[in-house]
Amino acid sequence: MKESLILILFLLGFSFSWSQTNDSIPNNEYKKRVLESTEVDFLASYYTQDGTNAAVTGGLGDEHLTDGASTITVSIPLNDDDQLIVDAGISAYTSASSSNVNPFDGNGSANAFQASSGASSSDVWANFNTTYSHSSDDRNTIWTGKFSVASEYDYFSLGFGGSYTKLFNEKNTELGFHGSIYLDTWSPIYPIELRPFSSNGNGLNNTFFNNYTITGNTNYTPIFSEFTDKNRNSYSGGFSLSQIFSKRAQGIFMMDVVQQNGLLSTPFQRVYFSDVADSYIENFHLADAIEQLPDNRLKIAIGGRFNYYVNEFLVLKTFYRYYFDNWGVGSHTASIEAPIKIGSGFTLYPAYRYYNQSAADYFAPYEAHVSTESFYTSDYDLSKFNANQFSLGISYTDIFTKFKLWKLRLKSIDLKYSYYERNTGFSANIISGGLKFITD
């Protein structure tokens, strides 16, 4: 199904392009370049979150996390019609939640609400992406091809994709198709207390348990076996239809379909059962099992945007999306942004986003699952919740690019702050900024 869906989308785009008349322009007419000069973007962000429903500790535990990320993007004009976009990024985080994959490697007493200072408390993620784009002479047809690679301590990902866009009706209407494939490979990391129960371990006779005293249920017998499938493949396809209705109004309709297969469970997320007696080491509740989720997931999202130009100082940008999948999750997302122009170079971007989600069929909170279930998770990302996000950004555009740094001329500066809060007690803050330069 997944391969057929993507193929159909691209064939539709291909057929549509052949149904048009020849769009080339005479050689003696002026043709504007797709990109006049090389552009360089420097982006950075700082993210922090807090909560009390960590999935690593079965839905009850410290979710504190900080993350710093930076990205550089270079857009290069290859000729009048083609451009190459290359970007690379790195993200480094420290996490109280992930530190409790092994809560016993720190200096203090193990506790779900106490971060461990061991090796699992931090990680680094890196990615590299490249996009090639070709535009027709009249700029009514655009093809793109994409390749990406990403790596973290416990997974590696390769991505391939492309898109086809057609503009017609004097460029007032735009139809686009896109598709992508991501091939991910896990290097599963399991909770420390479950590793002795793997096929190569010897259970309670393992040297790990010789160093600690189990309290509560001393006959600790978790449900555990290592995942045999360590791959996760994601196939996506979609289309968009954009229309300029007037000088002031523009709208776009979008639909995306994603099919995922393989290891969709997170190996280090614990689950606790209500019908199993509790076992502890120090103050830490030993896992009864790890998250078990189906090996396939179909996601469908339908949405749209509507932008309205009020006057030279104000534009209203609205967005709505409905999402559902075969795990029982359904959600509604609505947002509004109101860019306000201040003077000749500055623009303010106040924005608000609302999100509402139903719970997955396989979700239950801490100690609410039973051991006879086939699938189970206590990850609150799959729970029922609603969330609000408030943002304020400011942008400065130097239309004359007067400021110069080496061979780079400053084009714009952006700074944005967002506050996010769920009704489950989870909250997050993010500050992001960017500098855009063009070359001489």
C-alpha positions in Angstrom: 0.0 0.0 0.0 2.7 2.5 1.0 4.8 2.1 -2.1 1.7 2.3 -4.3 0.5 5.5 -2.7 3.7 7.3 -3.3 4.0 6.0 -6.9 0.4 7.1 -7.6 1.1 10.6 -6.3 4.1 11.1 -8.5 2.5 9.6 -11.5 -0.4 12.0 -11.1 2.1 14.9 -11.0 4.0 13.5 -14.0 0.8 13.1 -16.0 -0.4 16.6 -15.1 2.9 18.1 -16.4 2.5 16.4 -19.7 -1.1 17.6 -20.1 0.2 21.2 -20.2 1.4 23.1 -23.3 5.1 23.8 -23.7 6.0 26.4 -21.1 9.4 27.4 -22.3 10.1 31.0 -23.2 12.0 32.4 -26.2 15.7 32.6 -25.9 15.7 36.4 -26.5 13.5 37.1 -23.4 14.9 38.0 -20.0 14.7 35.2 -17.5 15.1 35.9 -13.8 17.3 33.5 -11.9 15.6 31.3 -9.3 18.2 32.4 -6.8 20.3 35.5 -7.5 23.2 34.7 -5.1 24.3 32.3 -2.5 22.4 32.6 0.8 23.7 31.4 4.2 21.4 30.9 7.3 22.8 30.5 10.8 20.1 29.1 13.2 20.3 28.3 16.9 17.8 27.4 19.6 17.7 26.6 23.3 14.9 24.4 24.6 13.9 23.4 28.2 11.0 21.4 29.5 9.6 20.1 32.8 7.0 17.6 33.8 6.2 14.6 36.0 5.1 11.9 33.6 8.4 10.5 32.2 7.9 7.6 29.8 11.3 6.2 30.7 10.0 5.6 34.3 6.5 4.3 33.3 4.6 7.5 33.2 5.6 8.8 36.6 8.9 10.7 36.9 11.0 13.8 36.2 10.8 15.0 32.6 13.3 17.8 32.9 15.3 18.3 29.7 17.5 20.9 28.1 18.6 21.0 24.5 20.8 23.3 22.5 20.8 23.1 18.7 22.5 24.9 15.9 22.1 24.6 12.1 23.7 26.1 9.1 21.9 26.2 5.7 23.5 27.2 2.4 21.5 27.8 -0.7 23.6 27.8 -3.8 22.4 28.9 -7.3 23.9 26.4 -9.8 22.6 28.3 -12.9 19.5 30.3 -13.8 17.1 27.3 -13.2 18.8 25.1 -10.6 19.8 25.5 -7.0 21.3 23.3 -4.3 20.4 23.6 -0.6 22.7 22.0 1.9 22.1 22.1 5.7 23.8 20.5 8.6 22.7 20.6 12.3 23.8 19.3 15.7 21.7 19.0 18.9 23.0 18.2 22.3 20.8 17.6 25.3 20.8 16.6 28.9 17.7 14.7 30.3 16.6 13.7 33.7 14.2 11.2 32.0 16.7 9.4 29.8 19.3 9.4 32.6 17.0 6.9 34.4 17.6 4.3 31.7 20.2 3.4 34.3 19.2 5.1 37.5 22.0 3.4 39.5 25.0 4.9 37.8 24.9 8.2 39.6 26.0 9.2 43.1 22.7 9.5 44.8 19.9 7.0 45.7 18.0 5.9 42.6 14.6 7.6 42.3 12.2 8.3 39.4 12.2 11.9 40.4 15.9 12.1 40.8 18.1 12.5 37.7 21.1 10.2 37.5 24.4 11.7 36.5 25.5 8.7 34.5 26.3 8.3 30.8 22.6 8.0 29.7 21.8 11.5 31.0 23.0 13.2 27.8 23.4 12.6 24.0 24.2 14.3 20.7 22.1 14.2 17.6 23.5 15.2 14.2 21.9 15.5 10.7 22.8 16.4 7.2 20.3 17.3 4.4 20.7 18.2 0.8 18.0 19.3 -1.7 18.3 19.8 -5.5 15.7 21.9 -7.2 15.0 22.6 -10.9 12.6 25.2 -12.2 11.3 25.4 -15.8 12.0 28.4 -17.9 8.7 30.1 -17.2 8.9 29.1 -13.5 5.6 27.2 -13.7 7.1 23.8 -13.0 9.4 22.9 -10.1 11.1 19.5 -9.4 13.0 18.7 -6.2 15.0 15.8 -5.0 16.1 15.3 -1.3 18.5 13.2 0.6 19.1 13.2 4.4 21.1 11.3 7.0 20.8 11.6 10.8 22.6 9.8 13.7 22.2 9.5 17.4 23.6 7.1 20.0 20.9 4.6 19.6 19.7 5.0 16.0 20.7 5.9 12.4 18.5 7.2 9.7 18.6 7.6 5.9 16.0 9.6 4.0 15.1 10.1 0.4 12.3 12.2 -1.2 11.2 14.5 -3.8 8.4 16.9 -4.9 6.7 18.2 -8.0 5.0 21.6 -8.2 2.9 23.1 -11.0 1.8 26.7 -11.2 -1.0 27.7 -13.6 -3.8 30.2 -13.9 -1.2 33.0 -14.3 0.5 31.6 -11.2 -2.6 32.2 -9.1 -3.0 28.4 -8.6 -0.4 26.0 -7.4 -0.6 22.2 -7.2 2.1 20.2 -5.5 2.9 16.5 -4.8 5.6 15.2 -2.5 6.8 11.9 -1.2 9.6 10.6 1.1 11.1 7.4 2.5 13.0 7.2 5.8 14.9 4.0 6.7 15.8 4.0 10.4 17.9 1.4 12.3 17.8 1.1 16.1 20.6 0.1 18.4 18.1 -0.8 21.2 19.0 0.3 24.7 16.9 -1.4 27.4 16.4 -0.4 31.1 19.3 -1.6 33.1 17.4 -4.0 35.4 15.9 -5.9 32.4 19.2 -6.6 30.6 20.0 -9.6 32.8 16.7 -11.2 31.6 17.8 -11.2 28.0 18.7 -14.5 26.2 22.3 -14.1 27.2 21.6 -13.1 30.8 21.0 -15.2 33.9 18.2 -13.3 35.6 18.5 -12.7 39.3 21.8 -14.5 39.3 23.4 -11.8 37.2 26.2 -9.8 38.9 24.0 -6.6 38.6 21.6 -7.9 41.3 24.5 -9.1 43.5 25.3 -5.5 44.1 21.8 -4.5 45.3 19.0 -5.6 47.6 15.5 -6.0 46.1 12.7 -5.0 48.4 8.9 -5.5 48.0 8.4 -8.5 45.7 11.8 -10.2 45.9 10.9 -12.7 43.3 11.4 -10.2 40.5 10.3 -11.8 37.2 9.6 -9.2 34.5 8.2 -9.8 31.0 11.1 -9.1 28.7 12.7 -10.2 25.5 14.8 -8.2 23.2 13.3 -6.8 20.0 14.2 -8.9 16.9 13.2 -6.3 14.4 15.5 -3.3 14.8 14.4 -1.4 11.7 11.7 1.3 11.3 10.7 2.4 7.8 8.4 5.4 7.1 6.8 6.1 3.8 4.9 9.4 3.2 3.1 11.1 0.4 0.9 14.1 0.1 -0.4 16.9 -2.0 -1.2 20.6 -1.6 -3.5 23.0 -3.6 -2.9 26.7 -3.1 -5.0 29.5 -4.5 -4.7 33.3 -4.6 -8.3 34.5 -4.3 -7.6 38.2 -4.4 -5.0 40.8 -3.8 -5.6 40.3 -0.1 -6.5 36.6 0.4 -4.7 33.3 -0.2 -5.6 29.8 0.9 -4.0 26.3 0.7 -5.4 22.8 1.3 -3.1 20.0 2.3 -3.2 16.3 2.8 -0.5 13.9 4.0 -0.4 10.1 4.5 2.3 8.3 6.4 2.8 4.6 6.7 5.3 3.3 9.3 6.5 -0.3 9.7 9.0 -2.0 12.0 10.1 -1.2 15.5 7.7 1.6 16.6 8.1 0.9 20.4 10.8 2.8 22.3 13.0 0.1 23.9 14.0 2.0 27.1 10.4 3.1 28.1 9.2 1.1 31.1 5.7 -0.1 31.8 4.2 -1.2 35.2 1.3 -3.6 35.7 -1.5 -3.3 38.3 -1.7 -7.1 38.7 2.1 -7.6 39.4 3.6 -7.0 42.9 6.1 -4.2 43.0 9.8 -4.7 43.2 12.3 -2.0 44.2 16.0 -1.3 44.4 16.6 1.7 46.7 13.7 4.0 45.9 13.4 2.9 42.2 10.5 0.8 41.0 11.9 -2.0 38.8 10.2 -2.3 35.4 7.5 -5.0 34.8 8.0 -4.7 31.1 9.0 -2.3 28.3 6.6 -0.5 25.9 5.0 -2.8 23.4 3.3 -1.2 20.4 2.1 -2.6 17.0 4.7 -2.8 14.2 2.6 -0.7 11.8 1.0 2.7 12.0 -1.0 4.6 9.4 -1.3 8.4 9.9 -3.5 10.8 7.9 -3.5 14.6 8.3 -5.8 17.0 6.4 -5.5 20.7 6.9 -5.4 24.2 5.4 -4.1 27.7 5.7 -5.8 31.0 5.0 -3.8 34.3 4.9 -5.4 37.7 4.7 -3.6 41.0 4.1 -5.4 43.5 6.3 -3.2 46.5 5.4 0.4 47.5 4.9 1.0 47.0 8.7 -0.9 43.7 9.5 -1.4 40.3 7.9 -3.5 37.5 9.5 -2.3 33.9 9.0 -4.5 31.1 10.2 -4.0 27.3 10.1 -6.2 24.2 10.9 -5.3 20.5 10.8 -7.2 17.3 11.6 -5.2 14.2 12.3 -6.1 10.6 12.9 -4.3 7.2 12.8 -5.0 3.5 13.3 -3.8 3.6 16.9 -6.9 5.5 17.9 -5.2 8.9 18.2 -7.2 11.9 16.8 -6.2 15.5 17.1 -7.2 19.0 16.1 -4.6 21.8 15.7 -5.5 25.5 15.2 -3.2 28.5 15.1 -3.2 32.2 14.2 -0.3 34.5 13.6 -0.5 38.2 13.1 2.7 39.8 11.7 2.8 43.5 12.5 5.1 45.7 10.5 6.9 48.3 12.6 8.8 50.9 10.6 10.7 50.0 7.4 12.7 47.0 8.7 11.1 45.5 11.8 8.1 43.0 12.1 6.6 41.6 15.2 5.1 38.0 15.1 2.7 37.3 17.9 1.1 33.8 17.5 -1.1 31.4 19.3 -1.6 27.6 18.8 -4.1 25.2 20.3 -3.9 21.5 20.2 -6.3 18.8 21.4 -5.6 15.0 21.2 -7.4 11.8 22.1 -5.5 8.9 23.7 -4.1 6.0 21.8 -5.8 2.6 22.3 -2.7 1.3 24.0 -2.1 4.0 26.5 -2.7 3.8 30.2 -0.9 5.8 33.0 1.4 4.4 35.7 0.4 1.0 37.0 -2.9 1.0 35.1 -2.0 -1.7 32.5 -2.4 -5.4 33.2 0.1 -8.1 32.2 -2.4 -9.9 29.9 -2.5 -7.1 27.4 -0.7 -7.5 24.1 0.2 -3.8 23.7 0.9 -1.2 26.3 2.6 2.2 26.8 2.6 4.9 29.5 4.1 7.5 27.2 2.0 10.7 27.7 2.7 11.8 24.2 0.1 9.1 23.3 -2.3 10.2 26.1 -5.4 12.4 26.0 -4.5 16.0 26.5 -4.8 19.6 25.2 -2.1 22.1 24.9 -1.6 25.9 24.4 1.4 27.6 22.8 2.1 31.3 22.9 4.8 32.8 20.8 6.3 36.2 20.1 8.9 36.8 17.4 10.7 39.8 15.9 12.4 40.1 12.6 14.6 42.7 11.1 15.1 42.9 7.3 17.9 44.9 5.8 16.6 45.4 2.3 19.8 47.1 1.2 22.1 44.6 3.0 24.3 47.3 4.2 26.0 45.4 7.1 28.8 43.2 5.9 30.7 40.4 7.6 33.7 39.2 5.5 32.1 38.3 2.1 28.6 38.0 3.6 26.0 40.8 3.6 23.3 40.7 6.2 19.8 40.1 4.9 17.7 39.5 8.0 17.7 38.8 11.8 15.0 36.7 13.5 14.4 36.1 17.2 11.5 34.1 18.7 10.3 32.9 22.1 7.5 30.3 22.6 5.9 28.9 25.8 4.1 25.6 25.5 1.9 24.0 28.2 -0.2 20.8 28.4 -3.0 20.2 30.9 -1.1 17.2 32.2 1.4 19.4 34.0 4.0 19.4 31.2 5.5 22.8 30.1 8.3 23.9 27.8 10.1 27.0 26.7 12.1 27.6 23.5 14.2 30.5 22.3 15.3 30.5 18.7 17.1 32.9 16.4 18.6 33.1 13.0 20.8 35.2 10.8 20.5 35.2 7.0 23.3 36.4 4.8 23.9 36.7 1.1 27.2 36.6 -0.7 28.7 39.4 -2.8 
